């Protein structure tokens, strides 16, 4: 899976000692997946994303952090970029720390 991460040099306090995942792309047998960890960790951004996705007229097939697509034509690339850019690194780290109970 292609992953976009926050490097350990920026944030070394992860539960698994690996860089903190921010977004990812994967290709499964029957579909492709875009993982948006920043959307999963923030209910307000999730609500924004779902509303914006539905406004594209494309069918949303979403899990907790993943958006599943049958074809690349189903991918609203501008919205995905906007969703990733919506959460600055410092804000994402704060969301992660809150979720994990890190002081």
KEKOLSE-491721 format. One record per residue (C-alpha): x, y, z; residue number from 1; residue in three letters. Coordinates in nm, 2 decimals, decimal comma. Example, Ala and Ser with C-alpha at 12.3 -4.5 7.8 and 13.67 -1.06 7.14 Angstrom:
BEGIN
{px->1,23	py->-0,45	pz->0,78	i->1	aa->ALA} .
{px->1,37	py->-0,11	pz->0,71	i->2	aa->SER} .
This chain:
BEGIN
{px->0,00	py->0,00	pz->0,00	i->1	aa->UNK} .
{px->0,12	py->0,34	pz->-0,09	i->2	aa->UNK} .
{px->0,12	py->0,55	pz->0,24	i->3	aa->UNK} .
{px->0,16	py->0,91	pz->0,32	i->4	aa->UNK} .
{px->0,30	py->0,94	pz->0,67	i->5	aa->UNK} .
{px->0,42	py->1,18	pz->0,93	i->6	aa->UNK} .
{px->0,79	py->1,09	pz->0,98	i->7	aa->UNK} .
{px->0,93	py->0,97	pz->1,31	i->8	aa->UNK} .
{px->1,16	py->1,28	pz->1,31	i->9	aa->UNK} .
{px->0,85	py->1,49	pz->1,33	i->10	aa->UNK} .
{px->0,64	py->1,27	pz->1,56	i->11	aa->UNK} .
{px->0,82	py->0,97	pz->1,72	i->12	aa->UNK} .
{px->0,56	py->0,88	pz->1,98	i->13	aa->UNK} .
{px->0,35	py->0,62	pz->1,79	i->14	aa->UNK} .
{px->0,21	py->0,30	pz->1,94	i->15	aa->UNK} .
{px->0,40	py->0,08	pz->1,70	i->16	aa->UNK} .
{px->0,72	py->0,28	pz->1,66	i->17	aa->UNK} .
{px->0,63	py->0,33	pz->1,29	i->18	aa->UNK} .
{px->0,57	py->0,66	pz->1,12	i->19	aa->UNK} .
{px->0,21	py->0,79	pz->1,18	i->20	aa->UNK} .
{px->-0,01	py->0,71	pz->0,88	i->21	aa->UNK} .
{px->-0,20	py->1,01	pz->0,74	i->22	aa->UNK} .
{px->-0,34	py->0,88	pz->0,41	i->23	aa->UNK} .
{px->-0,30	py->0,57	pz->0,19	i->24	aa->UNK} .
{px->-0,38	py->0,41	pz->-0,14	i->25	aa->UNK} .
{px->-0,44	py->0,04	pz->-0,20	i->26	aa->UNK} .
{px->-0,57	py->-0,18	pz->-0,48	i->27	aa->UNK} .
{px->-0,77	py->-0,48	pz->-0,37	i->28	aa->UNK} .
{px->-0,89	py->-0,76	pz->-0,60	i->29	aa->UNK} .
{px->-1,24	py->-0,61	pz->-0,66	i->30	aa->UNK} .
{px->-1,19	py->-0,24	pz->-0,57	i->31	aa->UNK} .
{px->-0,94	py->0,03	pz->-0,49	i->32	aa->UNK} .
{px->-0,92	py->0,21	pz->-0,15	i->33	aa->UNK} .
{px->-0,82	py->0,55	pz->-0,03	i->34	aa->UNK} .
{px->-0,75	py->0,57	pz->0,34	i->35	aa->UNK} .
{px->-0,81	py->0,90	pz->0,50	i->36	aa->UNK} .
{px->-0,70	py->0,87	pz->0,87	i->37	aa->UNK} .
{px->-0,76	py->1,24	pz->0,93	i->38	aa->UNK} .
{px->-1,13	py->1,21	pz->0,84	i->39	aa->UNK} .
{px->-1,17	py->0,90	pz->1,06	i->40	aa->UNK} .
{px->-1,02	py->1,08	pz->1,36	i->41	aa->UNK} .
{px->-1,24	py->1,39	pz->1,33	i->42	aa->UNK} .
{px->-1,62	py->1,36	pz->1,33	i->43	aa->UNK} .
{px->-1,67	py->1,72	pz->1,19	i->44	aa->UNK} .
{px->-1,44	py->1,65	pz->0,90	i->45	aa->UNK} .
{px->-1,61	py->1,32	pz->0,84	i->46	aa->UNK} .
{px->-1,95	py->1,49	pz->0,82	i->47	aa->UNK} .
{px->-1,80	py->1,75	pz->0,58	i->48	aa->UNK} .
{px->-1,64	py->1,48	pz->0,36	i->49	aa->UNK} .
{px->-1,96	py->1,27	pz->0,34	i->50	aa->UNK} .
{px->-2,16	py->1,58	pz->0,24	i->51	aa->UNK} .
{px->-1,91	py->1,69	pz->-0,02	i->52	aa->UNK} .
{px->-1,87	py->1,34	pz->-0,16	i->53	aa->UNK} .
{px->-2,25	py->1,30	pz->-0,20	i->54	aa->UNK} .
{px->-2,26	py->1,64	pz->-0,37	i->55	aa->UNK} .
{px->-2,03	py->1,50	pz->-0,65	i->56	aa->UNK} .
{px->-2,31	py->1,26	pz->-0,75	i->57	aa->UNK} .
{px->-2,08	py->0,96	pz->-0,70	i->58	aa->UNK} .
{px->-2,19	py->0,67	pz->-0,48	i->59	aa->UNK} .
{px->-2,00	py->0,67	pz->-0,15	i->60	aa->UNK} .
{px->-1,88	py->0,33	pz->-0,02	i->61	aa->UNK} .
{px->-1,70	py->0,42	pz->0,30	i->62	aa->UNK} .
{px->-1,57	py->0,24	pz->0,60	i->63	aa->UNK} .
{px->-1,42	py->0,40	pz->0,91	i->64	aa->UNK} .
{px->-1,12	py->0,54	pz->0,74	i->65	aa->UNK} .
{px->-1,15	py->0,40	pz->0,39	i->66	aa->UNK} .
{px->-1,33	py->0,50	pz->0,07	i->67	aa->UNK} .
{px->-1,37	py->0,21	pz->-0,16	i->68	aa->UNK} .
{px->-1,40	py->0,26	pz->-0,54	i->69	aa->UNK} .
{px->-1,47	py->0,02	pz->-0,82	i->70	aa->UNK} .
{px->-1,31	py->0,23	pz->-1,09	i->71	aa->UNK} .
{px->-1,08	py->0,53	pz->-1,10	i->72	aa->UNK} .
{px->-1,37	py->0,72	pz->-1,26	i->73	aa->UNK} .
{px->-1,54	py->0,69	pz->-0,92	i->74	aa->UNK} .
{px->-1,26	py->0,89	pz->-0,75	i->75	aa->UNK} .
{px->-1,33	py->1,26	pz->-0,69	i->76	aa->UNK} .
{px->-0,96	py->1,34	pz->-0,69	i->77	aa->UNK} .
{px->-1,01	py->1,71	pz->-0,61	i->78	aa->UNK} .
{px->-1,22	py->1,62	pz->-0,31	i->79	aa->UNK} .
{px->-0,96	py->1,37	pz->-0,18	i->80	aa->UNK} .
{px->-0,69	py->1,63	pz->-0,22	i->81	aa->UNK} .
{px->-0,90	py->1,89	pz->-0,04	i->82	aa->UNK} .
{px->-0,98	py->1,64	pz->0,24	i->83	aa->UNK} .
{px->-0,61	py->1,57	pz->0,30	i->84	aa->UNK} .
{px->-0,51	py->1,93	pz->0,29	i->85	aa->UNK} .
{px->-0,79	py->2,02	pz->0,53	i->86	aa->UNK} .
{px->-0,60	py->1,88	pz->0,83	i->87	aa->UNK} .
{px->-0,26	py->2,04	pz->0,90	i->88	aa->UNK} .
{px->0,00	py->1,80	pz->1,05	i->89	aa->UNK} .
{px->0,00	py->1,96	pz->1,39	i->90	aa->UNK} .
{px->-0,38	py->1,92	pz->1,41	i->91	aa->UNK} .
{px->-0,36	py->1,56	pz->1,30	i->92	aa->UNK} .
{px->-0,10	py->1,49	pz->1,57	i->93	aa->UNK} .
{px->-0,33	py->1,65	pz->1,83	i->94	aa->UNK} .
{px->-0,62	py->1,43	pz->1,72	i->95	aa->UNK} .
{px->-0,39	py->1,12	pz->1,74	i->96	aa->UNK} .
{px->-0,26	py->1,22	pz->2,09	i->97	aa->UNK} .
{px->-0,62	py->1,28	pz->2,22	i->98	aa->UNK} .
{px->-0,74	py->0,94	pz->2,08	i->99	aa->UNK} .
{px->-0,44	py->0,76	pz->2,23	i->100	aa->UNK} .
{px->-0,44	py->0,95	pz->2,56	i->101	aa->UNK} .
{px->-0,09	py->1,09	pz->2,51	i->102	aa->UNK} .
{px->0,00	py->1,40	pz->2,71	i->103	aa->UNK} .
